[in-house]
Amino acid sequence: MGVFGLAVDIGGYNALVHLGGDGWLGEQPLVAKTVSLIAGTTVAYVGNRFWTYRDRPRGRLAREYTLYLALSGVALGIALGCLAFSRYVLGLTSPVADNVAANGVGLALGSLFRFMSYRRFVFREELPP
């Protein structure tokens, strides 16, 4: 299910920043990454809750989704840090550089964090009595 969220995130970012040479948010890549990652995270949450972790006990939806988004915020910070470093420290602004920084390095590190934290805090296993 994460692949759909990934497609929304990466596709959304590239459409917002690079579509037609300079997308709607071409001058605001960090805002574009924030929008695309929130959209992708929402898609991934629905897939994880109702497919990947469907056998796990369900918590209150508001609590679970809030915790999911909070942990995703940390992952967003990781991706934004990588993108900002590439854009504003290294001066790299090409679509390839953006995708390597935000959707390669940042996504890989953020995904590792999310995988470990979601399993532990959001979609916890039911402990045997």
Stockholm file with secondary structure:
# STOCKHOLM 1.0

chainA/1-129         MGVFGLAVDIGGYNALVHLGGDGWLGEQPLVAKTVSLIAGTTVAYVGNRFWTYRDRPRGRLAREYTLYLALSGVALGIALGCLAFSRYVLGLTSPVADNVAANGVGLALGSLFRFMSYRRFVFREELPP
#=GR chainA/1-129 SS CHHHHHHHHHHHHHHHHHGGGSCTTTTCHHHHHHHHHHHHHHHHHHHIIIIITTTSCCCCHHHHHHHHHHHHHHHHHHHHHHHHIIIIISCCCSHHHHHHIIIIIIHHHHHHHHHHHIIIIISCCCCCC
#=GC SS_cons         CHHHHHHHHHHHHHHHHHGGGSCTTTTCHHHHHHHHHHHHHHHHHHHIIIIITTTSCCCCHHHHHHHHHHHHHHHHHHHHHHHHIIIIISCCCSHHHHHHIIIIIIHHHHHHHHHHHIIIIISCCCCCC
//
